[in-house]
């Protein structure tokens, strides 16, 4: 095989995987009692090409509302496990949240980014050493995969090609903030749940590698971010305390970013997990619904 033929064969293989992924693992699930819509939805597995990583196939769970026609896209982005050995086990989560967005008429995609779960490959979201972190670079790496999922899904016949909603939790929320700094025209709004990096440093609650660097990076993102954002944190977040989350929001806004900051009452033993908990839905859906209504969703 010549050097030139290898990429071509790899591209053909990737295209085949994408075709198979788009039509495989489709199923209809009954939705549960946690505020989800009644009836059935369509749960599918898609494979999303990553142009910035040799068109690696990124696995994504996709949930579609009943009926035909185009629907706006909501991309929900997962966090990053504290321990590296846990990354291969990452799977699509946030099903109660996904069902709530389906009820509002969204097609929901939950991509599994590079270095996690079935997608695998190199983990490029590292911020480096804890005593000298580059939180901005880490967020922008996450943003690459989020944007690839948006652009690919918006090409599908059942997805509206404009004004996607980006939602993220923890590292996924930080990636949403990073993506907002790029002002992608295909995105209409962003929701950040408990976003940040470097939390629970050394396995200790309420400890961050460098909170000052995290706040500084949030300000850097705010310099260029102009899309509407909703930031939701809790008073008992053991990764990002109120002083850190408020500091990030204030730094973001001080540099020009548009962030509505909400600090909710304590949730469970660690409010950081609120978005992923089925019983957390009742805590945040009112604020998110008002934000979506205000921004034309």
N, C-alpha and C positions, 0 to 999 in steps of 0.2 A: 504494500500500500504506500502510495506517495504521500509526502507530508501534506500536500494540498487536498488529498481525498479524505483525510481523517476528519477535518472539521465538517466536510460535507456529509459524511456518513453519520457523524454525531448529530448534525442538525436534522437529518431525516429521522433518526431514532427518536430525537426529542419531539419532533412533530407527531410521530406515531403515538408516543406516550401521551401527548396532550390530547390527541383525538380520542384515545381510549379513555383517558381520565375524564374528559368532558361528558362521556356517556355511560360511565360505569358507576357502580355503587349508588345509583339513584334509588331512593326509597321514600315511602310516605309514612310519617310518624304521627301518632296521636299526641297532641300537646297536653301537658300536665296542668295542674291546678294553680300554678304560681303566677297568675295574672296573664297567662299566655292566651292566644286566640283559640277559639273552639274550632273544630273541624280538623282538616289535615293540612300539612305543609309538605313540601318536597325537599328532602335532604339529599345532597349529592356530594360527591368528591370530585374536585377539579384539580388539574395540574397546570400551574401558571408558569410560563417561561420567565426566566430572570436574565434579561439581556446583559446586565452588568456582571453576570457570573456564568458566562458561556451558555446561556439558555438552560441552565439547570432547572429542573421541574420542581416548583414549589407547591407542596400539597396545600389544599385549602378545602375546608368544608363550606358548602354553599347551601343556603336555605332560601327557598323561593315561596312567595305567597301563592295562594290558589289562583287559578285563572291564567289567562294569557295577557299579552300586552307588555309594555315596557314599565319598569319600576325604577325608582332611584336606588342607588347603591349605598349600603352602609358597610364599611370594612372595620371589623373589630379585631384588635391586635393584642396578643398575649404578652405577659410579662416574661421575666427571665428567672429561672430557679436560682436559689442562692448557691447551690452546689453544682459544679460542672457535670458530675456524673448523672445529674437528674435531667439534663437537657435532652438526651435521646428519648426520654419518656414523655415529652410534651405532646399533648393531643389537643384537638379542638375542644374548647371549654366554653363557658358563658352561655350555656344553652337557654337558660331562662331569659337572659338579656336578649339573645338573638331572637327568641320567640316574640318578645315585646316589640322589637323593631320590625319584625315581619308583620305583626298586627297593625303597625302604622304604615304598612305598604312598601317597606323596603325589601329588596333582595339583600341578604346578609352574607358576606364572605368572611371567613375566619382563617386567614393564611397562617401556615406554620413556617416561620422565617428560616433563613440559612442557619445551619448549626443546631437546629432543633428537630426533634421528632422524626417523622417519616421523610422530611425534606433532606435532613443530614447536611453533609458538606462542612466546610470550614466555618467556624464561629467568628465573625468579623465585628461583632458588637462590643468587643472589649473596650474598656476605658483605660486599660493599662494598670500601672501600679496604684495601689490604694492611697499611697502618700503623695502621688503626683498624677492624678487622674485627668484624662481628657474627655470630659463628659459630652462636650459638643460633638466631637468626632464620632463617639459611640452613637449618639442620637441620629446623626446623619446617615450612618450605616443602616440603622433600623428603618429610617425613612425611605431608603432605596427600595427595600422589599415591599413596604406598604404601597408606594407609588406604582410599582410594577403590578401589584394585584389590582389596583384601581384601574390602571390603563388597560389591562387585559380584559377585565370583567366588563368594562364599559364598551368593549367591542362586541359583546354578545347581544343577540337579538332581543332578549328579554330585559335588558338593562338600559336605563336612560344614559346617554353619553355625556351627561353634564351634571354638575352640582352633587357630587358624591358627599357622603358624610363619613368622616374618619373618627373612630372611637378607639381609645387605647387604655390599657390598665398597666400601671407600674412602668416597666421598660417600654411597653407598647404605648403608654401614655406619653412618655418622654419622646418616643419616636414620632408621635402625632405633633408634639410641640415643635420638634425639629423640622418636620415636613411643612408645618405652617410657615416657618421662616423662609421657605422656598416659594410661597404663594402659588401653588399649582392651580392653574385655571380650571381644572376639572373637579376641584373640591369646593364645596359651598360652605362648610363649617366643620369644626373640630370639637370633640369632647375628650377631655383628659381626666381619667380617673386615677388618682393616687400616683401620678407620673413622677419619675425621677430615676436616678441611678445612684449606686454606692450606699444604699441603705442596708441596715442590719449588718454593718461592717464587723468582721470578726465573729459573726454569729451572735452579736449582742443587740438586743432591742434598743431603739432610740439612739443608735450610733451610726454615723455616716463617715465615709472615707474623708471627705472634705466638703462639708456643707457650704463653705464659702465659695468653692469652685463651682458647685452645683448652681448656686444662686447667680454667680457671675455668668455661667453658660446660659441660664434662662434669660438674662438680660441681653446676651448676644443674639439669641434667637428673636427676642422682641424687637431688635433693631430693624428687622426686615419683615416680620410677620404682620400681615394686615387683615387676614380673614378672621371672622368671629370665632371665639373659643369660649368654652365653658370648662372651668377647672373645678373638680369635685374632690375634696379630701375629707377626712374624719378627724375628730379630736383625739382619737386613740390609735392613729396610724403608727405602728411600731417601726416603720421604715422611714417615714417622713413626718416628723412632728409638726404641729401647727406653726412653730416658729420658722421651720424650713419651708413648708409649703407656702406660707404667707410671704416669706422672703422671696421665693421664686416668682410668685405672682406679681408682687410689687416691682421687682426688677424687670420683669417682662413688660409690664405696663409702662414703667418709667421710660423705657426706650422706644415706646410707640406701639407695642403689641396690644391687641384687643382681647383681654381676658376677663371674663366674669368669674370671680373666685367665690366658691361656696365651701364653707367649713361645716360639715354635718356633725350631729351628735355622735358619741361613741357607738360603735357597732361591734358586738361580740367581744372576744378577747383581743382582737387586732383588726381595727377598721380598715387596714390595707386590703383585706380580703372581701370587702363589702360587695364590690361589683360582681365578683364571681360567685357569690352566694345567692341561692334562690330566694332566701328570705331577705336579702338586701335590696331586691327590686323595689319593694314598697318605699324604701328610704330615698331612692334617687329618681324614680320615674317622673315625679311631679316637676322637679327642676329641669330635667332633660326635655320633657314635653313642652314646657314653657319656652325653653331655648329654641327648640325646633320650630314651634309655632312662630316665634319672633323672627326667625330667619327663613321663613317660607317653605318649610318642609311639612 
